[in-house]
Amino acid sequence: MPIHEFECLKCGNRFEELIGSHALEETEVKCPECGGTEVKRLISSYSPTPRQMTPRQKRRLEDKRGTDRGGAKQRFKQQRAAERRAASRRAGRRGNR
């Protein structure tokens, strides 16, 4: 059921009403403030659903913030490489004993 915005022509009050099969018909709408039946349906604004950013938008945001694009990924790769080097050194020491 859609919610519609209305404005009372008598008192100027703006309000919302459910209009549809299980609610009021548009001709039955009354102002909740003064009870006036002369109401005008307004064009409602809506809040768009949030979208995911495109890769280009993400890069632009990162550039604006000054964050390194591959920072976390690069740090992870460096850490894994350091762990592998340390593991191979430990394995090499064990073999030399």
N, C-alpha and C positions, 0 to 999 in steps of 0.2 A: 504494500500500500504506500503510495507516494505521499510525502509530506509537502504541503504547499504553503507558501507564505501569503498572508492577506494583510490588507490595510483597511481599517474602518474609515469610511468616508465621513462619518459623523464626528468621531472624536480623534481620528488620526492614529489610533493604536495599531501597532503591527503585531501580528501573532501568526502561529502556525496551526494547521489542522490536517488530520489524516483524511484523505479523500480516496474513495474507492469502493469496492464491492462490499466490504465488511465495516465500512465507516460512513461518515456523512457524504451526502452528495453536495456538489459545489453550491447548489441553490439553497441548501439548508444551513450554510455557514452563518454564524452570528458572532459578533464581537464579544469576547469574554469580559470586557470592561463595561461597556454601556448597553450591550444587548442589541446593538444596531444590526440591521440585516443588509444595509447597503455597504457591501465590502468589495474591494478590488483585489483581484489576484495579482501578486507581484511576480516578477521574474526572479527566481532564486539563483543565488550564486552557489557554487558547489566547491568542495575541497577535493582537488584531484588526488587520486591514489598515488602514493609514492612510487617512483620508478627506480629501477636500478640504473646506476650511472654507466654510460658507455666507457670503453677503455680510454677514449680521448678525453672525456670529462674527468676521469680518474687521474690521468697524467697531468691535466691542467691544474687540478686541485693540489696534487702533490707538488707541482712546480710552484704554485702560489704559497703553499705552506713551507716549502723549502725542504721537503723530506726526500730522501734518496729512494728512487723507485725500487731498486733491487736490494735495498739495505738488509732486510730481514733474511731474504733468500741467500744473499751473499755471505752474511754472517754465519748462517747455518752451514753453508758449503765449507767455509773456512774452519769452523769448529769440527765438522766431520773429517776434514783432511788432517787436522791436528790430531784428532783421536786415532786415525789410521796410522799416522807417522809414529805416534807414541806406542801403539800396539805392535807395529813392526819392529821398533827399537827393543821393546820388551822381548819379543819373540827372538830377535837377533842375539840378545844377551844370554838368553837361555840356551841357545844353540852353541855359543862360544864357551860355555863352562865345561 
